[in-house]
């Protein structure tokens, strides 16, 4: 599903966003990146059974997206990971 160069780019974005979640507030400009990264890590975890980040790091990314969408509801999209019904 993901090519090697896509995986590397998503890993790099993940590290950058994880750094931002702990050091400064993330702004709305990264919402799409967060969605893409979260979906990538869900795929690695659930489909490949080969996670690249810890559950804690995933939660940091998910919570950052959730907070951004709560702060600016106009940026919520139906395909956002935060809009899925939990099983």
C-alpha positions, 0 to 999 in steps of 0.5 A: 500500500505504501511505497518506500519513499512514502513510508520514509516521508511519513516517518519524518512527518511523524517525528516532526509532529510528535516534537511539536505536540510536546514543545509547542502548540500545533496549528490548523495548517497541519491537520491534513498531515496529522490525518495522513500520518494517523491513517498510516500508523493505523495501517502499520498497526492493524494491517501489517502488525508492525507499528513504528511508534508506541501507543503513547505516541499515536495517542499524542498525534490523535489527541492533537488532531482531536483538539485542533478539530474541537478548536476549529470545527470547520476543519473537521471532515467526514473521513477524519480518524476522529469521526469514526465510530469506535467498535 
